Amino acid sequence: MEAIACREGLKLAKELQLECVEMETNCQKLVQLYHQNQLNLTYLGQVIDDIRELSTNFNSCRWHPTLSGILAWGRKRELKFALESFWDGKSSAEELQKVAADLRVSIWKQMAEAGIKYIPSNTFSFYDQVLDTTAMLGAVPPRYGWSGGEIGFDIYFSMARGNASVPAMEMTKCHYIVPELGSDIEFSYTSHKAVQEYKEAKALGVDTVPVLIGPVSYLLLSKLAKEEVVAELKAAGASWIQFDEPTLVMDLESQKLHAFTHAYEELESSFSGLNVLIETYFADLPAEAYNTATALKGVTAIGFDLVRGSKTLDLIKNDFPPGKYLFAGVVDGRNIWANDLDASLSTLRGLEGVVGKDKLVVSTSCSLLHTAVDLVNETKLDTELKSWLAFAAQKLLEVDALAKALSGQKDEAFFSANAVAQASRRSSPRVTNEAVQKATAAVKDSDHHRATNVSGRLKAQQKKLNLPILPTTTIGSFPQTLGLRKVRREYKASKISEEEYVKAIKEEIKEVVTLQEELGIDVLVHGEPEVSRCHIIVRKEENPKQKQKIISYCYIGQVQRNDMVEYFGEQLSGFAFTVNGWVQSYGSRCVKPPIIYGDVSRPKPMTVFWSTLAQSMTTRPMKGMLTGPIALAIKDEVEDLEKAGIKVIQIDEAALREGLPLRKSEQAFYLDWAVHSFRITNCAVQDSTQIHTHMCYSNFNDIIHSIIDMDADVITIENSRSDEKLLSVFREGVKYGAGIGPGVYDIHSPRIPSTEEIADRINKMLAVLESDILWVNPDCGLKTRKYSEVKPALSNMVAAAKLARLKLNGGK
């Protein structure tokens, strides 16, 4: 009845031509519940839709929420499974397109129902948006045999994953496919995806803002290609277009900033009749870049990340161009914590006086690609912790609530609940662990390094391990078979006992160990059948001048998770795990990052059982596998593994480069922090215990000295997919004295490299690295591959290593 009364009151106000309306009602709570799918009554839904429509007639009801994009994988990873089915030849292109179309429709409707006004389109991708732009511009490297016309799945996925004949394009930081722009590339408008998706949404009655990667952020794309897509979008009825220009937040030289000015001057005439939004995110804009962005020709609106942009906020308050829209990114799109609504509303009200109420748009700080889909799907998180969180669906509600509050329609109950949750997180005793705080404070200078230098340690390790020259190894994981996944599902559903589960895992480990022995691999892994992996980046900066005050937190790395009993969740305090908190890693690969909500401690050993079990199955060295560094907790685990007789211990730093700040002025502190955190984990082991680390796809050349400073005995690092760029730093004279294994083949592609191809890579490495420090290994773990791919690839790798050894020994 209250909802009906609200609707009739708004009708009367409209008839009386009132400009502002104030109503004391709980109807707004009904609207919120309806948007959360907690009220599904058809008639009530129509009443609420009428209220929302009528509200647009009054100044006091005006609100303009938006966001930069949203995760398109589906609540149950529907797109992931559809992609993998298509790649395996089990479904058609039409079936894949149908799944994708259904997901897009669902997402657009969800945003529209949440009250978002500026809804993005062209944010959906079958792999990544940079590759989509490459396809749109026809920037296909000649090796893929493309002869023109619309780019289909065969060419698109060959660029992303490679095929039997040619390797994939490079994949680097943030897991995007790097464009290959050279004299043999001619830009042409070849993929109409952006226009097709705009029309698709429009047919549903949803007017979207098509999102394109900006011309300068895509390495100064040609005027022709951009003008054509803009013209077609305009002809299709688009009134807004968004260009993402994230490189503006970086330290750009004057000539690069001039490139922005020149590019948008060239495009200005094509912008006529359109509203053009430039979006930046992930950091502050330097003052010179801010001045460039706000002066770009033909631009109607500019979006800023105001979560990580306090300095940008000052620039806006001092000088924002009159007449332009400000898309204020106050809701964090990069993490899963609930927004502090009171603080955000205060920021927004401060900006109202600068840009004008009608020019201020509430937005997310960046795309919601980096968050899980919906907190409603999480049934196992406790009430307190859940109140601290907001996934993509909840962030939509936060944007909506802030926009309404700014226009005078503040939902007091919603804001009050948020304030209680914020206070709870600040004061909860589960966040701070006194024992961890004391242990952190007790860290000494001697805990930041090992007693002997690396050359002395390598001699002691070789004496104990007796490895051949150019030793072979893998990174850790082996294929996760359908049988293994079935065992996990059955245990989770209580269809098999814990004893049966453990027996199955032991059998899987035995098979992996036997396979490696048969292949002739020198340092083995147990394959990690008991765990899944996911990258995390967590930062806590208590006091930047005191490293020991922050190293108790994991700053970057991987955390292992077991479907048996939330493996680390039971064994480490400060962690929580989701049921459906999936986010995209790359391509069809999704991960479920754990949530670190407080100080982390390790009450008992976590991996010793599996590592010692695997070592008992072979006489060859077996690596103990850890992820790090949750510095003090991992330090305890490393020492327990050593006591159990494990001679080689790998502490992964797969995502170290991904946490590097974009601004150079902030990088030194981060790298110093990262290096010391890692060194603490293994500072107390004996010289004869070999410490490995692993780093994944990224550009490592600019941080090579920090990598050396980590002081690991052996580092395995991506190399092949980046076209061996890593080797260039050694050609330029950088000396590396520890063991190093630049990857000899790309595991993210189904393509199987030949023995000759791998041998050629090894020879290139030997041209710049000493043979006594070089290791032979794949780029990364093998979990994502099939055994039909892994066996021949590893066999060829071992054969190539033997050929190289033979050559080094003069053919003997």
C-alpha positions as a printed Julia matrix, in Angstrom:
812×3 Matrix{Float64}:
  0.0     0.0     0.0
  2.86    2.39    0.81
  4.37    1.82   -2.64
  1.0     2.58   -4.3
  0.61    5.73   -2.18
  4.09    6.87   -3.23
  3.25    6.35   -6.92
 -0.05    8.26   -6.68
  1.65   11.09   -4.78
  4.25   11.46   -7.53
  1.5    11.49  -10.17
 -0.21   14.34   -8.35
  3.05   16.25   -7.99
  3.64   15.92  -11.74
  0.14   17.23  -12.51
  0.8    20.23  -10.26
  4.13   20.8   -12.08
  6.11   20.75   -8.84
  9.93   20.84   -9.15
 10.81   19.18   -5.83
  9.13   16.44   -3.84
  9.78   15.17   -0.3
  7.96   12.08    0.9
  8.33   10.25    4.2
  8.0     6.61    3.14
  9.66    3.24    3.35
  8.99    2.67   -0.33
 12.63    3.24   -1.19
 13.5     0.12    0.79
 11.01   -1.82   -1.36
 12.74   -0.51   -4.47
 16.07   -1.7    -3.12
 14.7    -5.16   -2.29
 13.11   -5.38   -5.71
 16.45   -4.58   -7.4
 18.08   -7.29   -5.28
 15.55   -9.84   -6.64
 14.13  -10.27   -3.15
 10.69   -9.06   -4.27
  9.37  -10.68   -7.43
  5.65   -9.86   -7.31
  4.63   -8.76  -10.78
  2.21   -6.03   -9.7
  4.58   -4.59   -7.09
  7.33   -4.61   -9.69
  5.17   -2.55  -12.04
  4.38   -0.06   -9.24
  8.08    0.36   -8.47
  8.88    0.79  -12.16
  6.22    3.55  -12.28
  7.82    5.25   -9.25
 11.23    5.2   -10.88
  9.82    6.63  -14.11
  7.84    9.36  -12.34
 10.87   10.35  -10.23
 12.65   11.63  -13.31
 10.22   14.59  -13.51
 11.52   16.3   -10.37
 14.77   18.11   -9.6
 14.97   16.52   -6.17
 14.8    13.08   -7.78
 17.46   13.57  -10.37
 20.39   11.18  -10.15
 23.06   10.02  -12.61
 24.79    6.85  -11.49
 27.16    5.05  -13.83
 30.02    2.58  -13.87
 32.84    1.72  -16.25
 32.0    -1.94  -16.88
 31.02   -5.18  -15.18
 32.2    -8.77  -15.08
 30.6   -10.71  -17.93
 31.41  -14.29  -16.99
 28.11  -15.04  -15.3
 27.33  -16.02  -11.74
 28.25  -19.64  -12.44
 31.05  -19.0   -14.96
 28.77  -19.79  -17.87
 31.05  -18.11  -20.41
 34.13  -20.0   -19.18
 32.47  -23.35  -19.71
 31.01  -22.31  -23.05
 34.44  -21.19  -24.29
 36.18  -24.37  -23.21
 33.43  -26.5   -24.77
 33.88  -24.6   -28.04
 37.68  -24.94  -27.94
 37.3   -28.7   -27.35
 35.02  -29.0   -30.38
 32.04  -30.04  -28.26
 29.84  -27.08  -29.22
 29.39  -24.74  -32.16
 30.2   -21.08  -32.65
 26.47  -20.38  -32.67
 26.05  -22.02  -29.26
 28.94  -19.98  -27.86
 27.43  -16.77  -29.24
 24.07  -17.68  -27.68
 25.6   -18.06  -24.2
 27.41  -14.74  -24.64
 24.29  -12.93  -25.83
 22.24  -14.22  -22.88
 24.9   -13.0   -20.44
 25.01   -9.54  -22.02
 21.23   -9.24  -21.82
 21.27  -10.29  -18.17
 23.98   -7.77  -17.27
 22.36   -4.83  -19.09
 19.0    -5.56  -17.47
 20.61   -5.87  -14.04
 22.28   -2.46  -14.4
 19.11   -0.85  -15.73
 17.06   -2.26  -12.87
 19.66   -1.02  -10.38
 19.05    2.52  -11.64
 22.32    3.0   -13.51
 21.86    5.75  -16.11
 25.11    5.55  -18.1
 25.3     1.81  -18.84
 28.44    0.68  -20.7
 28.47   -1.65  -23.69
 31.33   -3.27  -25.62
 32.84   -4.26  -22.27
 32.02   -7.91  -22.95
 34.89   -9.97  -24.39
 35.58  -13.55  -25.39
 39.22  -13.11  -24.3
 40.24   -9.52  -23.5
 39.36   -6.0   -24.65
 42.8    -5.18  -26.02
 42.54   -8.18  -28.34
 39.03   -7.02  -29.29
 40.51   -3.67  -30.32
 43.22   -5.43  -32.34
 40.45   -7.29  -34.16
 38.41   -4.12  -34.67
 41.38   -2.43  -36.33
 42.5    -5.39  -38.4
 45.92   -5.34  -36.72
 46.45   -9.06  -37.32
 50.08  -10.23  -37.6
 50.7   -11.81  -41.02
 51.61  -15.21  -39.55
 47.92  -15.93  -38.85
 47.06  -15.91  -42.56
 44.19  -13.42  -42.32
 43.25  -12.14  -45.78
 40.69   -9.5   -44.85
 37.01   -9.34  -43.97
 35.32   -9.73  -40.59
 37.64  -11.5   -38.13
 36.12  -14.78  -37.01
 36.79  -17.01  -34.02
 39.5   -18.96  -35.88
 41.78  -15.93  -36.28
 40.72  -14.33  -32.98
 41.5   -17.36  -30.83
 44.66  -18.18  -32.8
 46.0   -14.75  -31.82
 45.02  -15.42  -28.21
 46.04  -19.06  -27.85
 48.11  -20.0   -30.88
 47.4   -23.01  -33.04
 49.24  -26.07  -34.31
 51.3   -23.99  -36.74
 52.0   -20.65  -35.07
 52.41  -19.4   -31.5
 50.07  -17.01  -29.74
 50.69  -13.3   -29.44
 52.45  -12.07  -26.32
 50.49  -11.93  -23.07
 51.79   -9.62  -20.39
 50.93   -7.78  -17.18
 47.22   -7.82  -16.34
 46.94  -10.77  -18.74
 46.12   -8.9   -21.95
 47.24   -9.81  -25.47
 49.9    -7.32  -26.56
 49.35   -5.76  -30.02
 52.13   -6.34  -32.56
 52.32   -3.09  -34.51
 54.9    -2.89  -37.29
 55.35   -1.76  -40.88
 53.45   -4.84  -42.07
 50.26   -3.86  -40.21
 47.69   -1.67  -41.95
 44.74   -0.52  -39.87
 41.24   -1.05  -41.25
 37.81   -1.25  -39.64
 37.22   -5.01  -39.65
 35.21   -5.93  -36.56
 31.85   -4.29  -35.86
 31.48   -5.76  -32.36
 31.07   -2.38  -30.62
 28.22   -1.35  -32.93
 26.56   -4.77  -32.86
 26.49   -4.81  -29.05
 25.17   -1.24  -28.92
 22.32   -2.2   -31.26
 21.72   -5.38  -29.28
 21.22   -3.39  -26.08
 19.13   -0.75  -27.83
 16.75   -3.44  -29.06
 16.12   -4.26  -25.4
 15.29   -0.63  -24.69
 18.66    0.01  -23.0
 20.6     3.0   -24.36
 24.25    2.28  -23.57
 27.58    4.08  -23.69
 29.9     2.11  -26.01
 33.38    1.76  -24.51
 36.48    1.83  -26.72
 40.14    1.69  -25.76
 41.5     5.17  -26.41
 43.69    5.81  -29.45
 46.79    6.75  -27.5
 46.45    3.97  -24.94
 46.38    1.62  -27.94
 49.66    3.05  -29.2
 48.32    5.96  -31.23
 45.84    4.12  -33.41
 45.13    5.46  -36.88
 42.65    8.25  -37.45
 40.84    6.27  -40.16
 40.01    3.27  -38.01
 38.69    5.34  -35.12
 36.65    7.67  -37.31
 34.87    4.76  -38.96
 33.74    3.09  -35.74
 32.68    6.45  -34.27
 30.66    7.22  -37.4
 28.92    3.83  -37.33
 28.09    4.14  -33.63
 26.66    7.59  -34.24
 24.57    6.27  -37.14
 23.29    3.5   -34.87
 21.97    6.12  -32.45
 24.69    6.31  -29.8
 24.68    9.61  -27.95
 27.65    8.83  -25.67
 30.97    7.08  -26.4
 33.57    6.21  -23.78
 37.29    6.07  -24.55
 39.44    4.35  -21.92
 42.8     6.12  -21.59
 44.4     4.51  -18.52
 47.94    5.38  -19.62
 47.26    8.99  -18.62
 47.94    8.03  -14.99
 51.52    7.0   -15.82
 54.64    9.17  -15.87
 54.45   10.26  -19.51
 56.98   12.48  -21.24
 55.76   15.69  -22.85
 55.87   14.25  -26.36
 53.58   11.38  -25.33
 51.12   13.79  -23.76
 51.22   15.82  -26.97
 50.19   12.64  -28.78
 46.92   12.69  -26.81
 46.3    16.28  -27.82
 47.07   15.55  -31.47
 44.97   12.35  -31.6
 41.84   14.01  -30.22
 42.3    17.06  -32.43
 42.27   14.7   -35.41
 39.12   12.97  -34.12
 37.26   16.15  -33.07
 35.24   16.54  -36.27
 33.93   12.96  -36.0
 32.71   13.71  -32.44
 30.13   16.23  -33.64
 26.73   15.36  -32.19
 28.21   12.96  -29.64
 29.06   13.16  -25.96
 32.59   11.81  -25.51
 33.76   10.47  -22.15
 37.47    9.93  -21.4
 38.0     7.44  -18.54
 41.19    7.12  -16.5
 41.77    4.78  -13.57
 44.08    2.94  -11.16
 46.07    5.96   -9.91
 46.4     9.73   -9.62
 46.94   11.77  -12.74
 50.15   13.81  -12.71
 49.4    17.53  -12.98
 50.66   17.79  -16.57
 48.56   14.79  -17.64
 45.52   16.25  -15.86
 45.94   19.5   -17.77
 46.23   17.56  -21.03
 43.14   15.42  -20.32
 40.92   18.32  -19.31
 41.9    20.28  -22.44
 41.27   17.51  -25.01
 39.26   18.67  -28.01
 35.72   17.4   -28.48
 35.55   15.78  -25.05
 32.34   16.21  -23.05
 33.22   14.37  -19.83
 36.2    13.04  -17.93
 36.24   10.16  -15.45
 38.76    9.82  -12.61
 39.59    7.12  -10.09
 38.98    9.05   -6.87
 39.59    6.0    -4.66
 43.29    6.02   -5.51
 43.32    9.61   -6.68
 43.41   11.96   -3.71
 45.89   14.2    -5.55
 43.62   14.21   -8.59
 40.8    15.31   -6.31
 42.87   18.35   -5.33
 43.51   19.14   -9.02
 39.77   18.96   -9.73
 38.93   21.3    -6.88
 41.56   23.78   -8.02
 40.72   23.8   -11.73
 38.06   21.81  -13.55
 36.9    23.04  -16.98
 33.44   24.64  -16.8
 30.67   22.93  -18.71
 32.2    19.45  -18.7
 30.81   16.44  -16.88
 32.84   14.87  -14.09
 32.43   11.09  -13.71
 33.5    10.71  -10.09
 34.85    7.21   -9.44
 34.17    6.96   -5.72
 33.05    3.31   -5.56
 36.1     1.05   -5.7
 36.01   -1.33   -8.66
 39.25   -3.08   -7.72
 38.38   -4.79   -4.45
 35.58   -6.48   -2.61
 35.22   -4.2     0.42
 32.0    -2.26    0.97
 32.2     1.44    0.22
 32.32    3.92    3.09
 29.16    5.67    1.91
 29.36    8.6     4.31
 32.93    9.39    3.24
 32.04    9.06   -0.46
 28.97   11.25   -0.09
 31.08   13.91    1.61
 33.54   13.81   -1.31
 30.7    14.09   -3.82
 29.09   17.03   -2.06
 32.44   18.8    -2.09
 32.63   18.28   -5.84
 29.1    19.58   -6.44
 30.26   23.11   -5.74
 33.11   22.72   -8.22
 31.44   21.19  -11.28
 27.75   21.87  -10.65
 25.06   19.43   -9.55
 23.88   18.71  -13.09
 27.41   17.86  -14.29
 28.4    15.43  -11.52
 28.01   11.71  -12.25
 28.53    9.04   -9.58
 30.64    6.17  -10.89
 32.87    3.26  -10.04
 36.61    3.9    -9.97
 37.15    1.46  -12.85
 35.48   -1.52  -14.49
 33.99   -4.13  -12.16
 35.88   -6.81  -14.06
 38.14   -7.15  -11.03
 35.4    -8.1    -8.57
 33.26  -11.19   -8.12
 29.69  -11.05   -9.44
 27.27  -11.14   -6.51
 27.58  -11.48   -2.76
 24.1   -13.03   -2.67
 25.7   -16.21   -4.01
 27.91  -16.55   -0.92
 26.16  -18.82    1.57
 29.1   -19.78    3.8
 30.53  -16.42    4.85
 29.57  -15.38    8.37
 27.25  -12.41    8.85
 29.86  -10.02   10.2
 32.4   -10.6     7.44
 29.7   -10.54    4.77
 28.59   -7.11    5.98
 32.09   -5.81    5.2
 31.95   -6.9     1.57
 30.51   -5.7    -1.74
 30.79   -7.63   -5.0
 29.79   -6.2    -8.4
 26.03   -6.4    -7.8
 26.38   -4.68   -4.44
 28.59   -1.97   -5.95
 25.76   -1.16   -8.35
 23.53   -0.54   -5.34
 26.23    1.62   -3.74
 26.49    3.79   -6.87
 22.71    4.07   -6.97
 22.44    4.91   -3.26
 25.11    7.62   -3.5
 23.51    9.18   -6.56
 20.1     9.27   -4.88
 21.55   10.69   -1.68
 23.23   13.42   -3.7
 19.86   14.34   -5.23
 18.11   14.47   -1.86
 16.78   10.91   -1.72
 19.12    9.48    0.89
 18.18    6.0     2.09
 18.9     6.46    5.78
 18.51    2.78    6.58
 20.95    1.78    3.83
 23.51    4.36    4.96
 23.07    3.44    8.62
 23.68   -0.25    7.94
 26.78    0.67    5.97
 28.12    2.83    8.82
 27.61   -0.03   11.3
 29.52   -2.41    9.0
 32.38    0.09    8.57
 32.67    0.52   12.35
 32.54   -3.25   12.83
 35.44   -3.82   10.45
 37.56   -1.13   12.13
 37.04   -2.48   15.64
 36.59   -6.23   15.21
 39.07   -8.28   17.29
 39.38  -10.79   14.43
 41.26   -8.18   12.36
 44.22   -7.84   14.73
 46.15  -10.81   16.13
 48.33   -9.82   19.09
 50.73  -12.74   18.59
 51.32  -11.75   14.97
 51.86   -8.13   15.95
 54.48   -9.15   18.53
 56.24  -11.48   16.11
 56.3    -8.75   13.49
 57.77   -6.23   15.92
 60.47   -8.75   16.85
 61.8    -9.08   13.27
 65.54   -8.27   13.25
 67.82   -6.95   10.53
 69.4   -10.4    10.31
 65.99  -11.8     9.3
 66.25   -9.97    5.99
 69.03  -12.06    4.45
 70.69  -15.47    4.48
 74.06  -15.96    6.14
 75.99  -17.02    3.0
 76.05  -15.41   -0.44
 74.36  -17.16   -3.34
 77.5   -18.53   -5.0
 78.51  -20.28   -1.79
 75.0   -21.65   -1.32
 74.82  -23.02   -4.87
 78.02  -24.99   -4.32
 76.62  -26.52   -1.12
 73.34  -27.35   -2.86
 75.01  -28.97   -5.86
 77.08  -31.14   -3.54
 73.85  -32.36   -1.94
 71.58  -32.55   -5.01
 74.13  -33.69   -7.63
 72.14  -32.26  -10.55
 73.26  -32.41  -14.19
 74.15  -29.27  -16.11
 70.96  -27.56  -17.43
 68.68  -29.32  -14.91
 65.05  -29.72  -15.93
 62.0   -29.05  -13.77
 58.4   -27.85  -13.98
 56.74  -25.01  -12.12
 54.38  -26.96   -9.86
 50.94  -27.95  -11.05
 49.99  -30.76  -13.43
 46.71  -31.13  -15.37
 43.54  -31.13  -13.32
 41.78  -34.11  -14.91
 38.04  -34.74  -15.09
 38.55  -37.67  -12.74
 40.3   -35.5   -10.19
 37.59  -32.87  -10.36
 34.96  -35.57   -9.95
 36.66  -36.8    -6.77
 36.63  -33.26   -5.39
 32.95  -32.78   -6.22
 32.01  -36.11   -4.66
 33.9   -35.36   -1.47
 32.36  -31.92   -1.27
 28.92  -33.51   -1.67
 29.77  -36.11    1.03
 29.47  -38.93   -1.52
 32.91  -40.27   -0.59
 34.76  -40.28    2.71
 37.83  -38.26    3.62
 39.83  -41.48    3.59
 38.7   -42.21    0.02
 39.51  -38.66   -1.0
 43.02  -38.78    0.43
 43.61  -42.17   -1.21
 42.62  -40.75   -4.6
 44.96  -37.78   -4.14
 47.83  -40.1    -3.21
 47.23  -42.14   -6.36
 47.23  -38.98   -8.46
 50.53  -37.85   -6.93
 52.07  -41.26   -7.59
 51.06  -41.07  -11.26
 52.55  -37.57  -11.6
 55.81  -38.63   -9.94
 56.08  -41.74  -12.14
 55.43  -39.72  -15.29
 58.19  -37.23  -14.45
 60.65  -40.03  -13.75
 59.79  -41.7   -17.08
 60.26  -38.4   -18.89
 63.66  -37.89  -17.24
 62.92  -34.66  -15.37
 65.57  -33.88  -12.76
 63.76  -31.95  -10.0
 60.18  -33.13   -9.52
 56.92  -31.66   -8.28
 53.95  -33.53   -6.84
 51.52  -31.85   -9.24
 49.36  -30.16   -6.6
 46.27  -32.34   -7.08
 45.07  -31.37   -3.61
 44.99  -27.64   -4.37
 43.81  -25.02   -6.76
 45.62  -21.73   -7.14
 44.72  -18.12   -7.37
 46.59  -14.85   -7.38
 46.05  -12.29   -4.68
 47.28   -8.8    -4.1
 46.86   -7.49   -0.57
 48.46   -4.37    0.82
 48.45   -2.95    4.31
 50.52    0.17    4.91
 50.67    0.86    8.63
 53.87    2.9     8.59
 55.81    3.25    5.33
 59.03    3.97    7.23
 58.94    0.72    9.18
 58.96   -2.35    6.95
 58.63   -4.65    9.92
 55.2    -3.19   10.65
 53.69   -4.42    7.42
 55.44   -7.62    6.46
 53.07   -9.77    8.49
 50.54   -9.24    5.67
 50.73  -10.96    2.32
 51.35   -8.25   -0.23
 51.22  -10.41   -3.32
 51.32  -14.01   -4.35
 49.2   -17.1    -4.56
 47.2   -18.94   -1.98
 46.42  -22.61   -2.33
 42.89  -23.82   -1.76
 41.55  -27.32   -1.35
 38.0   -28.39   -2.16
 38.28  -30.89    0.73
 38.0   -28.45    3.64
 39.06  -24.98    2.46
 42.67  -26.01    2.8
 44.29  -22.87    4.1
 41.05  -21.55    5.58
 41.3   -24.08    8.39
 45.04  -23.72    8.82
 45.63  -19.97    8.57
 43.82  -17.35   10.59
 42.82  -14.13    8.89
 41.57  -15.87    5.72
 38.07  -16.44    4.36
 36.99  -18.25    1.2
 34.07  -17.73   -1.12
 31.83  -20.28   -2.82
 31.29  -18.37   -6.07
 33.68  -15.43   -5.87
 35.18  -16.02   -9.33
 37.13  -13.39  -11.22
 38.84  -13.66  -14.6
 42.56  -14.38  -14.72
 42.93  -14.56  -18.51
 40.99  -16.06  -21.39
 38.54  -18.57  -19.95
 40.56  -19.0   -16.76
 38.85  -17.85  -13.59
 40.19  -17.83  -10.04
 38.61  -17.48   -6.61
 40.9   -15.17   -4.65
 40.74  -15.69   -0.88
 39.82  -12.78    1.34
 42.47  -11.65    3.8
 40.57   -9.72    6.44
 43.1    -9.67    9.29
 46.53  -10.62   10.59
 47.62  -13.99    9.22
 49.11  -16.72   11.39
 49.9   -20.41   10.92
 49.02  -22.59   13.91
 50.4   -25.82   12.38
 52.21  -27.15    9.26
 50.16  -26.99    6.07
 52.04  -28.71    3.22
 54.55  -30.96    4.97
 52.37  -34.08    4.73
 51.93  -33.9     0.94
 55.52  -32.88    0.23
 57.07  -35.63    2.33
 54.62  -38.16    0.88
 55.71  -37.21   -2.64
 59.39  -37.28   -1.71
 58.98  -40.82   -0.35
 57.91  -41.95   -3.85
 61.19  -41.01   -5.56
 64.93  -40.71   -5.02
 65.04  -37.53   -7.11
 64.66  -34.12   -5.42
 61.02  -33.18   -4.82
 60.12  -29.51   -4.54
 58.08  -28.39   -1.56
 55.52  -25.95   -2.98
 54.49  -22.77   -1.2
 52.99  -19.44   -2.12
 54.21  -16.28   -0.63
 55.07  -14.35    1.07
 52.77  -14.16    4.04
 56.16  -13.58    5.51
 56.13  -14.95    9.04
 53.6   -17.72    8.38
 55.5   -18.94    5.31
 58.81  -18.68    7.2
 57.51  -21.21    9.73
 56.32  -23.52    6.93
 59.66  -23.32    5.1
 61.54  -24.31    8.23
 59.16  -27.23    8.89
 59.62  -28.47    5.31
 63.39  -28.34    5.73
 63.19  -30.29    8.99
 61.09  -32.91    7.19
 63.91  -33.5     4.71
 62.72  -31.44    1.73
 65.86  -30.19   -0.01
 64.23  -27.89   -2.6
 61.48  -25.44   -1.61
 59.67  -23.17   -4.07
 58.09  -19.97   -2.75
 56.06  -18.55   -5.62
 55.93  -14.85   -6.37
 53.84  -15.28   -9.49
 52.19  -11.86   -9.34
 54.98   -9.67   -7.96
 55.11   -7.46  -11.02
 51.33   -7.0   -11.08
 51.42   -5.18   -7.75
 53.98   -2.64   -8.95
 52.54    0.88   -8.7
 52.03    2.62  -12.03
 53.79    5.8   -10.89
 57.58    5.56  -10.75
 57.77    7.66   -7.61
 55.92    4.92   -5.69
 57.76    1.9    -7.06
 60.94    1.97   -4.94
 59.07    1.59   -1.66
 56.9    -1.23   -3.02
 59.86   -3.18   -4.41
 61.87   -2.76   -1.22
 58.88   -4.03    0.74
 58.36   -6.96   -1.63
 62.02   -8.01   -1.59
 62.33   -7.93    2.19
 59.07   -9.8     2.67
 60.34  -12.59    0.44
 63.75  -12.74    2.1
 62.21  -13.12    5.55
 60.47  -16.33    4.45
 63.72  -18.23    3.95
 66.33  -16.36    5.97
 66.94  -19.21    8.44
 67.36  -22.24    6.15
 70.67  -24.03    5.7
 72.96  -23.21    2.77
 72.3   -26.65    1.29
 68.51  -26.08    1.1
 67.68  -24.67   -2.31
 65.09  -21.91   -2.42
 63.25  -21.44   -5.72
 60.77  -18.76   -6.69
 58.56  -18.35   -9.74
 57.2   -15.31  -11.57
 54.5   -15.24  -14.22
 53.67  -13.31  -17.35
 54.84   -9.72  -17.24
 57.62   -7.35  -18.19
 60.43   -8.01  -15.72
 63.23   -6.07  -17.37
 62.59   -2.87  -15.46
 62.63   -4.63  -12.08
 65.46   -7.1   -12.74
 67.68   -5.6   -10.04
 64.93   -6.09   -7.44
 64.54   -9.69   -8.63
 68.26  -10.22   -8.13
 67.97   -8.59   -4.69
 65.36  -11.19   -3.64
 68.36  -13.51   -3.29
 66.56  -16.71   -4.29
 68.82  -19.61   -5.25
 66.82  -20.32   -8.42
 64.15  -18.32  -10.2
 61.88  -19.77  -12.89
 60.38  -16.99  -14.94
 58.19  -16.47  -18.0
 60.15  -15.89  -21.18
 58.82  -17.63  -24.28
 55.45  -15.89  -24.69
 57.02  -12.44  -24.35
 59.23  -13.24  -27.34
 62.25  -13.67  -25.04
 62.37  -10.0   -24.03
 63.79  -11.06  -20.68
 67.04  -12.13  -22.34
 67.68   -8.59  -23.56
 68.65   -7.38  -20.08
 71.42   -9.97  -19.96
 72.59   -8.98  -23.43
 72.83   -5.43  -22.09
 75.26   -6.54  -19.4
 73.15   -7.35  -16.32
 74.9   -10.12  -14.38
 72.82  -12.79  -12.71
 74.69  -15.1   -10.37
 71.88  -17.3    -9.07
 70.13  -20.13  -10.89
 67.62  -19.01  -13.48
 65.11  -20.83  -15.67
 63.59  -18.58  -18.35
 60.58  -20.52  -19.69
 61.28  -22.5   -22.85
 57.65  -22.89  -23.95
 54.27  -21.24  -23.43
 51.87  -23.31  -21.33
 48.89  -21.03  -21.96
 48.65  -22.26  -25.53
 47.58  -25.77  -26.62
 50.4   -25.74  -29.16
 53.13  -28.38  -28.6
 56.64  -27.04  -29.29
 59.14  -29.27  -31.11
 62.45  -30.42  -29.67
 64.28  -28.24  -32.19
 62.28  -25.14  -31.22
 63.03  -25.6   -27.53
 66.69  -26.39  -28.24
 66.9   -23.13  -30.19
 65.54  -21.23  -27.17
 68.07  -22.89  -24.87
 70.91  -21.91  -27.22
 69.72  -18.29  -27.18
 69.79  -18.39  -23.38
 73.27  -19.88  -23.32
 74.46  -16.95  -25.42
 73.79  -14.57  -22.52
 73.74  -16.83  -19.41
 76.36  -19.18  -17.97
 75.55  -22.86  -18.39
 76.13  -23.61  -14.7
 73.2   -21.37  -13.63
 70.7   -22.12  -16.41
 67.64  -24.29  -15.76
 65.21  -25.68  -18.35
 61.49  -25.42  -17.58
 58.12  -24.31  -19.01
 56.86  -20.76  -18.59
 54.35  -21.62  -15.87
 52.38  -24.41  -14.17
 50.63  -27.07  -16.25
 47.24  -27.12  -14.54
 45.43  -25.51  -17.49
 46.68  -28.04  -20.05
 45.67  -31.6   -20.94
 47.95  -34.61  -20.52
 47.8   -35.12  -24.29
 49.58  -31.77  -24.57
 51.78  -31.97  -21.48
 53.43  -35.34  -22.14
 54.83  -34.6   -25.62
 55.78  -31.02  -24.67
 57.76  -32.14  -21.6
 59.28  -35.0   -23.55
 60.51  -32.54  -26.17
 61.78  -30.22  -23.42
 63.87  -32.96  -21.82
 65.18  -34.05  -25.23
 66.17  -30.46  -26.03
 68.02  -30.17  -22.71
 69.94  -33.35  -23.5
 70.89  -32.0   -26.94
 72.18  -28.8   -25.33
 74.18  -30.78  -22.76
 75.67  -32.86  -25.53
 76.71  -29.73  -27.39
 78.27  -28.23  -24.25
 80.24  -31.42  -23.7
 81.62  -31.3   -27.21
 79.31  -33.99  -28.54
 80.31  -36.56  -25.96
